Amino acid sequence: MQANLTQEHLRDLSGVDRATLQRIEAGTTDARLSWLLRIADALDTPLADLLRE
């Protein structure tokens, strides 16, 4: 999924801190469900769409 947002903008929209977003994107941390729900809401996309990638 590509939304063309900076990590800073996604941080502002989701409330998930930038370092956490970096670790999720890099695959170096297991994302908590609460983080994924906040990110999906910020992107206005179903959670299932995030999990497919």
PDB file of N, CA, C and O in Angstrom:
ATOM      1  N   MET A   1       0.847  -1.182   0.000  1.00  0.00           N
ATOM      2  CA  MET A   1       0.000   0.000   0.000  1.00  0.00           C
ATOM      3  C   MET A   1       0.884   1.233   0.000  1.00  0.00           C
ATOM      4  O   MET A   1       1.877   1.303   0.725  1.00  0.00           O
ATOM      5  N   GLN A   2       0.519   2.183  -0.804  1.00  0.00           N
ATOM      6  CA  GLN A   2       1.296   3.421  -0.881  1.00  0.00           C
ATOM      7  C   GLN A   2       0.345   4.596  -0.743  1.00  0.00           C
ATOM      8  O   GLN A   2      -0.585   4.746  -1.535  1.00  0.00           O
ATOM      9  N   ALA A   3       0.580   5.432   0.267  1.00  0.00           N
ATOM     10  CA  ALA A   3      -0.295   6.578   0.520  1.00  0.00           C
ATOM     11  C   ALA A   3       0.405   7.904   0.250  1.00  0.00           C
ATOM     12  O   ALA A   3      -0.221   8.961   0.324  1.00  0.00           O
ATOM     13  N   ASN A   4       1.694   7.859  -0.061  1.00  0.00           N
ATOM     14  CA  ASN A   4       2.469   9.072  -0.326  1.00  0.00           C
ATOM     15  C   ASN A   4       2.432  10.068   0.831  1.00  0.00           C
ATOM     16  O   ASN A   4       2.283  11.272   0.623  1.00  0.00           O
ATOM     17  N   LEU A   5       2.569   9.555   2.044  1.00  0.00           N
ATOM     18  CA  LEU A   5       2.649  10.391   3.239  1.00  0.00           C
ATOM     19  C   LEU A   5       4.047  10.278   3.822  1.00  0.00           C
ATOM     20  O   LEU A   5       4.688   9.232   3.720  1.00  0.00           O
ATOM     21  N   THR A   6       4.512  11.342   4.425  1.00  0.00           N
ATOM     22  CA  THR A   6       5.764  11.240   5.174  1.00  0.00           C
ATOM     23  C   THR A   6       5.463  10.559   6.503  1.00  0.00           C
ATOM     24  O   THR A   6       4.317  10.518   6.951  1.00  0.00           O
ATOM     25  N   GLN A   7       6.496  10.032   7.118  1.00  0.00           N
ATOM     26  CA  GLN A   7       6.314   9.431   8.437  1.00  0.00           C
ATOM     27  C   GLN A   7       5.844  10.485   9.436  1.00  0.00           C
ATOM     28  O   GLN A   7       5.070  10.183  10.345  1.00  0.00           O
ATOM     29  N   GLU A   8       6.306  11.701   9.268  1.00  0.00           N
ATOM     30  CA  GLU A   8       5.891  12.775  10.169  1.00  0.00           C
ATOM     31  C   GLU A   8       4.392  13.054  10.037  1.00  0.00           C
ATOM     32  O   GLU A   8       3.701  13.247  11.037  1.00  0.00           O
ATOM     33  N   HIS A   9       3.900  13.073   8.805  1.00  0.00           N
ATOM     34  CA  HIS A   9       2.478  13.327   8.588  1.00  0.00           C
ATOM     35  C   HIS A   9       1.651  12.166   9.127  1.00  0.00           C
ATOM     36  O   HIS A   9       0.619  12.387   9.760  1.00  0.00           O
ATOM     37  N   LEU A  10       2.085  10.938   8.886  1.00  0.00           N
ATOM     38  CA  LEU A  10       1.368   9.778   9.416  1.00  0.00           C
ATOM     39  C   LEU A  10       1.407   9.782  10.937  1.00  0.00           C
ATOM     40  O   LEU A  10       0.426   9.415  11.584  1.00  0.00           O
ATOM     41  N   ARG A  11       2.528  10.192  11.510  1.00  0.00           N
ATOM     42  CA  ARG A  11       2.620  10.317  12.970  1.00  0.00           C
ATOM     43  C   ARG A  11       1.566  11.289  13.482  1.00  0.00           C
ATOM     44  O   ARG A  11       0.868  11.009  14.456  1.00  0.00           O
ATOM     45  N   ASP A  12       1.460  12.434  12.815  1.00  0.00           N
ATOM     46  CA  ASP A  12       0.485  13.439  13.238  1.00  0.00           C
ATOM     47  C   ASP A  12      -0.946  12.923  13.120  1.00  0.00           C
ATOM     48  O   ASP A  12      -1.781  13.202  13.980  1.00  0.00           O
ATOM     49  N   LEU A  13      -1.227  12.177  12.064  1.00  0.00           N
ATOM     50  CA  LEU A  13      -2.581  11.663  11.844  1.00  0.00           C
ATOM     51  C   LEU A  13      -2.931  10.502  12.770  1.00  0.00           C
ATOM     52  O   LEU A  13      -4.073  10.375  13.210  1.00  0.00           O
ATOM     53  N   SER A  14      -1.942   9.655  13.066  1.00  0.00           N
ATOM     54  CA  SER A  14      -2.219   8.423  13.810  1.00  0.00           C
ATOM     55  C   SER A  14      -1.887   8.499  15.292  1.00  0.00           C
ATOM     56  O   SER A  14      -2.462   7.768  16.098  1.00  0.00           O
ATOM     57  N   GLY A  15      -0.966   9.377  15.650  1.00  0.00           N
ATOM     58  CA  GLY A  15      -0.523   9.429  17.036  1.00  0.00           C
ATOM     59  C   GLY A  15       0.514   8.367  17.371  1.00  0.00           C
ATOM     60  O   GLY A  15       0.923   8.245  18.525  1.00  0.00           O
ATOM     61  N   VAL A  16       0.945   7.596  16.374  1.00  0.00           N
ATOM     62  CA  VAL A  16       2.000   6.597  16.571  1.00  0.00           C
ATOM     63  C   VAL A  16       3.329   7.301  16.317  1.00  0.00           C
ATOM     64  O   VAL A  16       3.516   7.925  15.273  1.00  0.00           O
ATOM     65  N   ASP A  17       4.259   7.197  17.281  1.00  0.00           N
ATOM     66  CA  ASP A  17       5.492   7.975  17.139  1.00  0.00           C
ATOM     67  C   ASP A  17       6.322   7.520  15.940  1.00  0.00           C
ATOM     68  O   ASP A  17       6.224   6.381  15.484  1.00  0.00           O
ATOM     69  N   ARG A  18       7.128   8.435  15.454  1.00  0.00           N
ATOM     70  CA  ARG A  18       7.878   8.230  14.210  1.00  0.00           C
ATOM     71  C   ARG A  18       8.835   7.046  14.305  1.00  0.00           C
ATOM     72  O   ARG A  18       8.968   6.288  13.344  1.00  0.00           O
ATOM     73  N   ALA A  19       9.493   6.874  15.428  1.00  0.00           N
ATOM     74  CA  ALA A  19      10.423   5.751  15.585  1.00  0.00           C
ATOM     75  C   ALA A  19       9.682   4.422  15.460  1.00  0.00           C
ATOM     76  O   ALA A  19      10.192   3.473  14.865  1.00  0.00           O
ATOM     77  N   THR A  20       8.485   4.360  16.020  1.00  0.00           N
ATOM     78  CA  THR A  20       7.678   3.144  15.912  1.00  0.00           C
ATOM     79  C   THR A  20       7.265   2.910  14.470  1.00  0.00           C
ATOM     80  O   THR A  20       7.322   1.782  13.980  1.00  0.00           O
ATOM     81  N   LEU A  21       6.848   3.968  13.786  1.00  0.00           N
ATOM     82  CA  LEU A  21       6.485   3.837  12.372  1.00  0.00           C
ATOM     83  C   LEU A  21       7.670   3.327  11.561  1.00  0.00           C
ATOM     84  O   LEU A  21       7.499   2.488  10.676  1.00  0.00           O
ATOM     85  N   GLN A  22       8.864   3.825  11.851  1.00  0.00           N
ATOM     86  CA  GLN A  22      10.070   3.378  11.142  1.00  0.00           C
ATOM     87  C   GLN A  22      10.309   1.890  11.374  1.00  0.00           C
ATOM     88  O   GLN A  22      10.618   1.156  10.436  1.00  0.00           O
ATOM     89  N   ARG A  23      10.167   1.442  12.623  1.00  0.00           N
ATOM     90  CA  ARG A  23      10.396   0.028  12.938  1.00  0.00           C
ATOM     91  C   ARG A  23       9.341  -0.865  12.288  1.00  0.00           C
ATOM     92  O   ARG A  23       9.659  -1.956  11.815  1.00  0.00           O
ATOM     93  N   ILE A  24       8.090  -0.409  12.263  1.00  0.00           N
ATOM     94  CA  ILE A  24       7.033  -1.182  11.603  1.00  0.00           C
ATOM     95  C   ILE A  24       7.336  -1.295  10.114  1.00  0.00           C
ATOM     96  O   ILE A  24       7.264  -2.382   9.541  1.00  0.00           O
ATOM     97  N   GLU A  25       7.674  -0.176   9.492  1.00  0.00           N
ATOM     98  CA  GLU A  25       7.958  -0.157   8.061  1.00  0.00           C
ATOM     99  C   GLU A  25       9.161  -1.038   7.715  1.00  0.00           C
ATOM    100  O   GLU A  25       9.166  -1.707   6.682  1.00  0.00           O
ATOM    101  N   ALA A  26      10.171  -1.037   8.575  1.00  0.00           N
ATOM    102  CA  ALA A  26      11.377  -1.826   8.332  1.00  0.00           C
ATOM    103  C   ALA A  26      11.192  -3.296   8.699  1.00  0.00           C
ATOM    104  O   ALA A  26      12.009  -4.139   8.330  1.00  0.00           O
ATOM    105  N   GLY A  27      10.118  -3.601   9.424  1.00  0.00           N
ATOM    106  CA  GLY A  27       9.880  -4.979   9.834  1.00  0.00           C
ATOM    107  C   GLY A  27      10.729  -5.418  11.003  1.00  0.00           C
ATOM    108  O   GLY A  27      10.935  -6.615  11.206  1.00  0.00           O
ATOM    109  N   THR A  28      11.230  -4.460  11.785  1.00  0.00           N
ATOM    110  CA  THR A  28      12.092  -4.801  12.914  1.00  0.00           C
ATOM    111  C   THR A  28      11.341  -4.872  14.232  1.00  0.00           C
ATOM    112  O   THR A  28      11.951  -5.082  15.281  1.00  0.00           O
ATOM    113  N   THR A  29      10.025  -4.699  14.191  1.00  0.00           N
ATOM    114  CA  THR A  29       9.206  -4.840  15.386  1.00  0.00           C
ATOM    115  C   THR A  29       7.886  -5.472  14.996  1.00  0.00           C
ATOM    116  O   THR A  29       7.417  -5.320  13.868  1.00  0.00           O
ATOM    117  N   ASP A  30       7.295  -6.181  15.938  1.00  0.00           N
ATOM    118  CA  ASP A  30       5.952  -6.698  15.731  1.00  0.00           C
ATOM    119  C   ASP A  30       4.984  -5.576  16.074  1.00  0.00           C
ATOM    120  O   ASP A  30       4.987  -5.059  17.191  1.00  0.00           O
ATOM    121  N   ALA A  31       4.171  -5.210  15.120  1.00  0.00           N
ATOM    122  CA  ALA A  31       3.243  -4.098  15.319  1.00  0.00           C
ATOM    123  C   ALA A  31       2.109  -4.517  16.245  1.00  0.00           C
ATOM    124  O   ALA A  31       1.510  -5.578  16.067  1.00  0.00           O
ATOM    125  N   ARG A  32       1.826  -3.695  17.214  1.00  0.00           N
ATOM    126  CA  ARG A  32       0.691  -3.931  18.107  1.00  0.00           C
ATOM    127  C   ARG A  32      -0.601  -3.647  17.359  1.00  0.00           C
ATOM    128  O   ARG A  32      -0.657  -2.788  16.480  1.00  0.00           O
ATOM    129  N   LEU A  33      -1.630  -4.384  17.725  1.00  0.00           N
ATOM    130  CA  LEU A  33      -2.926  -4.186  17.087  1.00  0.00           C
ATOM    131  C   LEU A  33      -3.393  -2.747  17.260  1.00  0.00           C
ATOM    132  O   LEU A  33      -3.960  -2.168  16.333  1.00  0.00           O
ATOM    133  N   SER A  34      -3.167  -2.166  18.419  1.00  0.00           N
ATOM    134  CA  SER A  34      -3.608  -0.784  18.653  1.00  0.00           C
ATOM    135  C   SER A  34      -2.914   0.182  17.695  1.00  0.00           C
ATOM    136  O   SER A  34      -3.536   1.133  17.219  1.00  0.00           O
ATOM    137  N   TRP A  35      -1.635  -0.050  17.408  1.00  0.00           N
ATOM    138  CA  TRP A  35      -0.922   0.799  16.448  1.00  0.00           C
ATOM    139  C   TRP A  35      -1.515   0.641  15.060  1.00  0.00           C
ATOM    140  O   TRP A  35      -1.765   1.624  14.363  1.00  0.00           O
ATOM    141  N   LEU A  36      -1.740  -0.621  14.662  1.00  0.00           N
ATOM    142  CA  LEU A  36      -2.275  -0.881  13.321  1.00  0.00           C
ATOM    143  C   LEU A  36      -3.656  -0.272  13.140  1.00  0.00           C
ATOM    144  O   LEU A  36      -3.969   0.256  12.073  1.00  0.00           O
ATOM    145  N   LEU A  37      -4.482  -0.341  14.173  1.00  0.00           N
ATOM    146  CA  LEU A  37      -5.817   0.257  14.092  1.00  0.00           C
ATOM    147  C   LEU A  37      -5.720   1.767  13.925  1.00  0.00           C
ATOM    148  O   LEU A  37      -6.463   2.353  13.139  1.00  0.00           O
ATOM    149  N   ARG A  38      -4.817   2.395  14.652  1.00  0.00           N
ATOM    150  CA  ARG A  38      -4.650   3.847  14.542  1.00  0.00           C
ATOM    151  C   ARG A  38      -4.107   4.245  13.178  1.00  0.00           C
ATOM    152  O   ARG A  38      -4.526   5.252  12.608  1.00  0.00           O
ATOM    153  N   ILE A  39      -3.177   3.457  12.654  1.00  0.00           N
ATOM    154  CA  ILE A  39      -2.621   3.737  11.324  1.00  0.00           C
ATOM    155  C   ILE A  39      -3.689   3.546  10.256  1.00  0.00           C
ATOM    156  O   ILE A  39      -3.828   4.383   9.363  1.00  0.00           O
ATOM    157  N   ALA A  40      -4.445   2.454  10.338  1.00  0.00           N
ATOM    158  CA  ALA A  40      -5.514   2.205   9.362  1.00  0.00           C
ATOM    159  C   ALA A  40      -6.536   3.330   9.392  1.00  0.00           C
ATOM    160  O   ALA A  40      -6.999   3.780   8.343  1.00  0.00           O
ATOM    161  N   ASP A  41      -6.887   3.782  10.578  1.00  0.00           N
ATOM    162  CA  ASP A  41      -7.845   4.883  10.701  1.00  0.00           C
ATOM    163  C   ASP A  41      -7.277   6.162  10.083  1.00  0.00           C
ATOM    164  O   ASP A  41      -7.985   6.884   9.380  1.00  0.00           O
ATOM    165  N   ALA A  42      -6.010   6.436  10.345  1.00  0.00           N
ATOM    166  CA  ALA A  42      -5.374   7.639   9.796  1.00  0.00           C
ATOM    167  C   ALA A  42      -5.320   7.594   8.273  1.00  0.00           C
ATOM    168  O   ALA A  42      -5.424   8.628   7.614  1.00  0.00           O
ATOM    169  N   LEU A  43      -5.158   6.401   7.719  1.00  0.00           N
ATOM    170  CA  LEU A  43      -5.085   6.240   6.267  1.00  0.00           C
ATOM    171  C   LEU A  43      -6.460   6.053   5.637  1.00  0.00           C
ATOM    172  O   LEU A  43      -6.592   5.982   4.415  1.00  0.00           O
ATOM    173  N   ASP A  44      -7.487   5.973   6.491  1.00  0.00           N
ATOM    174  CA  ASP A  44      -8.861   5.756   6.031  1.00  0.00           C
ATOM    175  C   ASP A  44      -8.940   4.507   5.148  1.00  0.00           C
ATOM    176  O   ASP A  44      -9.493   4.520   4.048  1.00  0.00           O
ATOM    177  N   THR A  45      -8.364   3.435   5.683  1.00  0.00           N
ATOM    178  CA  THR A  45      -8.337   2.165   4.963  1.00  0.00           C
ATOM    179  C   THR A  45      -8.660   1.034   5.928  1.00  0.00           C
ATOM    180  O   THR A  45      -8.355   1.135   7.116  1.00  0.00           O
ATOM    181  N   PRO A  46      -9.267  -0.030   5.445  1.00  0.00           N
ATOM    182  CA  PRO A  46      -9.545  -1.164   6.328  1.00  0.00           C
ATOM    183  C   PRO A  46      -8.246  -1.802   6.835  1.00  0.00           C
ATOM    184  O   PRO A  46      -7.243  -1.854   6.123  1.00  0.00           O
ATOM    185  N   LEU A  47      -8.287  -2.277   8.063  1.00  0.00           N
ATOM    186  CA  LEU A  47      -7.119  -2.928   8.650  1.00  0.00           C
ATOM    187  C   LEU A  47      -6.654  -4.087   7.770  1.00  0.00           C
ATOM    188  O   LEU A  47      -5.451  -4.296   7.619  1.00  0.00           O
ATOM    189  N   ALA A  48      -7.572  -4.829   7.198  1.00  0.00           N
ATOM    190  CA  ALA A  48      -7.210  -5.973   6.352  1.00  0.00           C
ATOM    191  C   ALA A  48      -6.303  -5.557   5.200  1.00  0.00           C
ATOM    192  O   ALA A  48      -5.437  -6.328   4.788  1.00  0.00           O
ATOM    193  N   ASP A  49      -6.489  -4.359   4.679  1.00  0.00           N
ATOM    194  CA  ASP A  49      -5.638  -3.887   3.583  1.00  0.00           C
ATOM    195  C   ASP A  49      -4.193  -3.695   4.043  1.00  0.00           C
ATOM    196  O   ASP A  49      -3.263  -3.912   3.266  1.00  0.00           O
ATOM    197  N   LEU A  50      -4.000  -3.292   5.289  1.00  0.00           N
ATOM    198  CA  LEU A  50      -2.639  -3.145   5.814  1.00  0.00           C
ATOM    199  C   LEU A  50      -1.977  -4.503   6.010  1.00  0.00           C
ATOM    200  O   LEU A  50      -0.770  -4.647   5.817  1.00  0.00           O
ATOM    201  N   LEU A  51      -2.764  -5.484   6.390  1.00  0.00           N
ATOM    202  CA  LEU A  51      -2.208  -6.794   6.707  1.00  0.00           C
ATOM    203  C   LEU A  51      -1.877  -7.614   5.471  1.00  0.00           C
ATOM    204  O   LEU A  51      -1.113  -8.575   5.561  1.00  0.00           O
ATOM    205  N   ARG A  52      -2.423  -7.264   4.339  1.00  0.00           N
ATOM    206  CA  ARG A  52      -2.148  -7.995   3.098  1.00  0.00           C
ATOM    207  C   ARG A  52      -0.745  -7.776   2.587  1.00  0.00           C
ATOM    208  O   ARG A  52      -0.190  -8.642   1.912  1.00  0.00           O
ATOM    209  N   GLU A  53      -0.173  -6.659   2.888  1.00  0.00           N
ATOM    210  CA  GLU A  53       1.120  -6.288   2.301  1.00  0.00           C
ATOM    211  C   GLU A  53       2.249  -7.002   2.981  1.00  0.00           C
ATOM    212  O   GLU A  53       3.409  -6.811   2.618  1.00  0.00           O
TER     213      GLU A  53
END
